Structure formats: C-alpha cells, structure tokens
Amino acid sequence: MGMVMIMKKNINIKIGIILITFILLLLVIGLFYTPYDINEMNHMETFQKPSFDHLLGTDNMGRDIFSRVMVGTRFTLFVAICTVLGSAIIGSILGILSGYIGGIIDELIMRVMDAVTSFPGILIALVMVSVLNYGQFTIIPALCIMFIPSFTRIMRTGTLQYKNSEFVDYVKVFGATGFRIMIVHILPNLFPSLLSSIIIGLSNAILAESSMSYLGLGIQPPTPSWGRMLYESQAFLFSSPWCSIAPGFMIMITVIGFHCLGEGIRKKYC
C-alpha cells in the first residue's frame, strides 16, 4: 500500500518502473528464446523492412535485428551493472575514509579524484583498451575508473554531514571504533543517496558504454550491443533507418527509465 501511494505521488518512479520492467522482460526472454540466431547471416534477406517475419527488419548481413536487440540487452546491462557496482564500492570506501578521517588522507584522495576527473573519458578508455589489448569487456574497468570520482564525492559529502552528529558522539562515548562508526552508523544513513546515485549511474553507464561501443572501443563483435549496432548501421542511416532506430530506441528508453527511477528515489528519500 505504501509503495502504491509513493508511485501515485511520484510520476518519475512510475515511469521508471514501467520502462525498466519492459527492458528486464526483454532480457529474461532473450536468455531462453530469440526468433533467430543472432549471428545467422542470410544474404538473400539483407535490409528487409520490418514485417511479421522480422519484427524490426534485418541488417546488411541479413541478421534479424529484433533478436540482436534482445541479446544486446543482456550485454549492455551487464557492462553497465558491473561498471556501476564496481565504481560504487570503490568510491564508497574512498569517500567514507576521506570524509571521516580527513586531514592528509582527505587531501590525497580528493586530489587523485580531481586528477581522474580532469582527464577526458575517451582518453581513459583509449588507454585502458590499449593496455588490455582490446579484450571483450575491456570497457568495464575503463568506465569504472571514470565513475569512481562521482561516488567518492557523494559519499564524502554525506560522511562530513554525519561525522559530527549527536548519534556519532553518543556511540564514541561507549567506545565504538572508527571502523564501526563508518560501517554501522554512518553508511546506513547514506544508503538512500547511494541507491539513487547507483540507479542514475546505470543510465549514465549505459549511455557511456553505447558511446564507446559506437566508437569501436566497447564490446567487440560478434557479441551484439546497442552501441555496436548503431556503429554498424551508421552507413545505412538513410537507406535503411530501421537498422539504427531499434538500438537507438532501446538506449533511449533504458536511459530514461533508470534516470526517472533514480530521480524519483532521490526526491522521495534524500
């Protein structure tokens, strides 16, 4: 009943849940069934327009676009989730340590974060991809490094807000260690902000992964991803627009879905 009231009062949460449910449904179905083999090429059916046989048409190799979009959901979300969870964990640890300990530790951590932020994301991706020799999911550590500073700053700000609060002073009187204060008493109070940032971060990570894949730095073929599908279809944008419309639409609704859900949670609880 409480969740229903929240959804009625917060249109962002409602829109986010509807869009993300659709994406997750497509992902689950794609794990067990696709209309066609995603790598099956049929040169007799290249650039087929959307029809009952091929709901979203076929590409320049005669591959079914709908099947590739379904499977691409899996890999695009996998990269986004791994990126955000990895950066959230590292950023949370650094942010809480920086905010609670302060002093030289705070200065050192934040200057490193400033240095990382000052580098263009595309440059970091290029360096990581070059170092790791274009591995299948090399994009994950590259994006993870890009997202760590934002989580670090969020958690540092929250820690500074609570480190001198009354309940922290209270547990100090009873001998609570700094580690216990950070993990047991401060971190739970930061969870709503962290959850909101993680969900919004998923939308940013999907957009970043799609951009990198479009530039050829993301998931490598034959594994499909929405950004890679856009890259492969750019030459046929005007002659066969359905090749690019399908992955572009999926990127758009997924980014909007996670962003709306994250903003809804932030407005409700933060």
C-alpha positions as CSV (number, residue, x, y, z in Angstrom):
1,M,0.0,0.0,0.0
2,G,2.8,2.4,0.9
3,M,4.6,1.7,-2.5
4,V,1.4,2.4,-4.4
5,M,1.0,5.8,-2.6
6,I,4.6,6.6,-3.4
7,M,4.0,5.8,-7.1
8,K,0.9,7.9,-7.2
9,K,2.7,10.9,-5.8
10,N,5.9,10.4,-7.7
11,I,5.4,10.1,-11.5
12,N,9.2,9.6,-12.0
13,I,9.1,6.3,-10.1
14,K,6.1,5.1,-12.1
15,I,7.7,5.9,-15.4
16,G,10.9,4.3,-14.4
17,I,9.4,1.1,-13.2
18,I,7.3,0.7,-16.3
19,L,10.3,1.2,-18.7
20,I,12.8,-0.9,-16.6
21,T,10.2,-3.7,-16.3
22,F,9.9,-3.8,-20.1
23,I,13.7,-3.9,-20.5
24,L,14.1,-6.7,-17.9
25,L,11.3,-8.7,-19.5
26,L,13.1,-8.4,-22.9
27,L,16.3,-9.5,-21.2
28,V,14.8,-12.5,-19.5
29,I,13.0,-13.7,-22.6
30,G,16.3,-13.3,-24.6
31,L,18.0,-15.7,-22.2
32,F,15.8,-18.5,-23.3
33,Y,14.4,-17.6,-26.7
34,T,15.2,-15.5,-29.7
35,P,13.3,-15.6,-33.1
36,Y,16.5,-16.2,-35.0
37,D,20.2,-17.0,-34.3
38,I,21.8,-13.6,-33.7
39,N,24.8,-14.4,-35.9
40,E,22.9,-16.2,-38.6
41,M,23.6,-14.4,-41.9
42,N,21.3,-14.6,-44.9
43,H,22.4,-12.6,-47.9
44,M,19.1,-13.2,-49.6
45,E,17.3,-11.2,-46.9
46,T,19.6,-8.2,-46.3
47,F,17.9,-4.9,-45.4
48,Q,14.4,-6.4,-45.1
49,K,11.9,-3.9,-43.8
50,P,10.1,-4.6,-40.5
51,S,7.5,-7.3,-41.1
52,F,5.8,-10.3,-39.4
53,D,8.8,-12.4,-40.3
54,H,11.3,-9.9,-38.9
55,L,9.6,-7.5,-36.5
56,L,12.4,-4.9,-36.6
57,G,13.8,-5.8,-40.1
58,T,17.2,-7.2,-41.0
59,D,20.6,-5.6,-41.2
60,N,23.2,-5.5,-44.0
61,M,24.1,-9.2,-43.4
62,G,20.5,-10.4,-43.2
63,R,20.6,-10.9,-39.4
64,D,17.4,-10.4,-37.5
65,I,17.6,-7.0,-35.7
66,F,14.9,-7.9,-33.1
67,S,16.9,-11.0,-32.0
68,R,20.1,-9.0,-31.8
69,V,18.4,-6.2,-29.8
70,M,17.1,-8.8,-27.3
71,V,20.6,-10.3,-26.8
72,G,22.2,-6.9,-26.8
73,T,20.1,-6.0,-23.8
74,R,22.0,-8.7,-21.8
75,F,25.5,-7.5,-22.7
76,T,24.7,-3.7,-22.4
77,L,23.2,-4.1,-19.0
78,F,26.0,-6.4,-17.9
79,V,28.6,-3.8,-18.7
80,A,26.5,-1.1,-17.0
81,I,25.9,-3.0,-13.8
82,C,29.5,-4.2,-13.4
83,T,30.7,-0.7,-14.0
84,V,28.4,1.0,-11.5
85,L,28.7,-1.6,-8.8
86,G,32.5,-1.6,-9.1
87,S,32.8,2.2,-9.0
88,A,30.2,2.4,-6.2
89,I,32.1,0.0,-4.0
90,I,35.5,1.7,-4.5
91,G,34.0,5.2,-4.5
92,S,32.1,4.5,-1.2
93,I,35.2,3.2,0.5
94,L,37.3,6.2,-0.6
95,G,34.5,8.7,0.1
96,I,33.8,7.5,3.7
97,L,37.5,7.3,4.5
98,S,38.1,10.7,3.1
99,G,35.2,12.3,4.9
100,Y,35.7,10.6,8.3
101,I,39.5,10.6,8.6
102,G,40.1,14.0,7.0
103,G,43.5,15.6,7.0
104,I,46.2,14.4,4.6
105,I,44.1,11.3,3.7
106,D,41.2,13.5,2.6
107,E,43.5,15.8,0.6
108,L,45.3,12.9,-1.1
109,I,42.1,11.0,-2.1
110,M,40.3,14.1,-3.4
111,R,43.3,15.3,-5.4
112,V,43.5,11.9,-7.1
113,M,39.8,12.2,-7.8
114,D,40.3,15.6,-9.3
115,A,43.1,14.3,-11.5
116,V,40.9,11.5,-12.8
117,T,38.1,13.8,-13.5
118,S,40.4,16.2,-15.4
119,F,41.1,13.5,-18.0
120,P,38.6,13.1,-20.8
121,G,36.7,9.9,-20.6
122,I,37.5,8.9,-24.1
123,L,41.2,9.2,-23.3
124,I,40.9,6.9,-20.3
125,A,39.0,4.4,-22.4
126,L,41.7,4.5,-25.1
127,V,44.5,4.0,-22.6
128,M,42.7,1.1,-20.9
129,V,41.7,-0.6,-24.2
130,S,45.3,-0.3,-25.4
131,V,46.8,-1.7,-22.2
132,L,44.4,-4.6,-22.0
133,N,44.6,-5.4,-25.8
134,Y,41.0,-4.9,-26.8
135,G,39.5,-7.6,-24.6
136,Q,35.8,-8.4,-24.9
137,F,34.8,-6.5,-21.8
138,T,37.8,-4.1,-21.5
139,I,35.3,-1.3,-21.4
140,I,34.3,-2.2,-17.9
141,P,37.5,-1.2,-16.0
142,A,37.7,1.9,-18.2
143,L,34.2,3.1,-17.4
144,C,34.7,2.1,-13.7
145,I,37.6,4.4,-13.3
146,M,35.5,7.2,-14.9
147,F,32.7,6.8,-12.4
148,I,34.6,6.4,-9.2
149,P,35.1,10.2,-8.5
150,S,31.3,10.9,-8.6
151,F,30.6,8.2,-6.0
152,T,33.6,9.3,-3.9
153,R,32.3,12.9,-3.7
154,I,28.8,11.8,-2.9
155,M,29.9,9.6,0.0
156,R,32.4,12.1,1.3
157,T,29.8,14.8,1.4
158,G,27.4,12.6,3.3
159,T,30.1,11.4,5.7
160,L,31.0,15.0,6.5
161,Q,27.4,15.7,7.2
162,Y,27.1,12.9,9.8
163,K,30.6,12.5,11.4
164,N,29.9,15.2,14.0
165,S,26.3,14.4,14.6
166,E,24.9,13.6,18.1
167,F,24.4,9.9,17.5
168,V,28.1,9.5,16.4
169,D,29.3,11.3,19.5
170,Y,27.0,9.1,21.6
171,V,28.5,5.8,20.3
172,K,32.0,7.2,20.7
173,V,31.3,7.5,24.4
174,F,30.7,3.8,24.5
175,G,34.0,3.0,22.8
176,A,32.9,2.5,19.2
177,T,35.9,2.3,16.9
178,G,36.2,4.4,13.8
179,F,35.6,1.4,11.6
180,R,32.4,0.5,13.4
181,I,31.2,4.1,13.2
182,M,31.8,4.3,9.5
183,I,30.2,1.0,8.6
184,V,27.4,0.5,11.2
185,H,26.3,4.1,11.9
186,I,27.2,6.4,9.0
187,L,26.9,4.1,6.0
188,P,23.3,3.1,6.6
189,N,22.3,6.8,6.7
190,L,24.0,7.3,3.3
191,F,22.2,4.4,1.7
192,P,19.3,6.3,0.2
193,S,21.6,8.7,-1.5
194,L,23.9,5.9,-2.6
195,L,21.0,3.9,-4.1
196,S,19.7,6.9,-6.0
197,S,23.2,7.5,-7.3
198,I,23.6,3.9,-8.4
199,I,20.4,3.8,-10.3
200,I,21.1,7.1,-12.1
201,G,24.6,5.9,-12.6
202,L,23.2,2.9,-14.6
203,S,21.6,5.3,-17.1
204,N,24.9,7.2,-17.4
205,A,26.9,3.9,-17.7
206,I,24.6,2.6,-20.5
207,L,25.0,5.9,-22.3
208,A,28.8,5.8,-21.9
209,E,29.0,2.2,-22.9
210,S,26.9,2.8,-26.0
211,S,29.1,5.8,-26.9
212,M,32.3,3.8,-26.5
213,S,30.9,0.9,-28.5
214,Y,29.8,3.3,-31.2
215,L,33.4,4.4,-31.4
216,G,34.6,0.8,-31.6
217,L,36.1,0.8,-28.0
218,G,33.4,-1.2,-26.3
219,I,32.1,-4.7,-26.7
220,Q,33.7,-6.4,-29.7
221,P,31.9,-8.4,-32.4
222,P,30.3,-10.8,-32.9
223,T,28.8,-10.1,-29.5
224,P,26.0,-7.6,-30.0
225,S,25.5,-4.4,-28.0
226,W,23.2,-1.5,-28.8
227,G,26.1,0.9,-29.3
228,R,27.9,-1.5,-31.6
229,M,24.7,-2.0,-33.6
230,L,24.5,1.8,-34.1
231,Y,28.1,1.8,-35.2
232,E,27.5,-0.9,-37.8
233,S,24.3,0.7,-39.1
234,Q,25.5,4.3,-39.5
235,A,26.4,3.8,-43.1
236,F,22.8,2.8,-43.8
237,L,21.1,5.5,-41.8
238,F,19.1,7.0,-44.6
239,S,18.6,4.0,-46.9
240,S,17.7,1.5,-44.1
241,P,16.9,3.6,-41.0
242,W,15.3,0.7,-39.1
243,C,18.8,-0.7,-38.6
244,S,19.7,2.2,-36.3
245,I,16.3,3.1,-34.9
246,A,15.9,-0.1,-33.0
247,P,19.1,0.0,-30.9
248,G,18.8,3.8,-30.6
249,F,15.3,3.5,-29.2
250,M,16.4,0.8,-26.7
251,I,19.2,3.1,-25.5
252,M,16.8,6.0,-25.1
253,I,14.1,4.2,-23.1
254,T,16.6,2.4,-20.9
255,V,18.5,5.7,-20.0
256,I,15.2,7.5,-19.4
257,G,13.9,4.6,-17.3
258,F,16.9,4.4,-14.9
259,H,17.1,8.2,-14.7
260,C,13.5,8.6,-13.8
261,L,13.7,5.8,-11.2
262,G,16.8,7.2,-9.6
263,E,15.4,10.8,-9.6
264,G,12.2,9.5,-8.0
265,I,14.0,7.8,-5.2
266,R,16.2,10.8,-4.7
267,K,13.2,13.2,-4.4
268,K,11.4,10.8,-2.1
269,Y,14.1,9.8,0.4
270,C,17.0,12.2,0.0
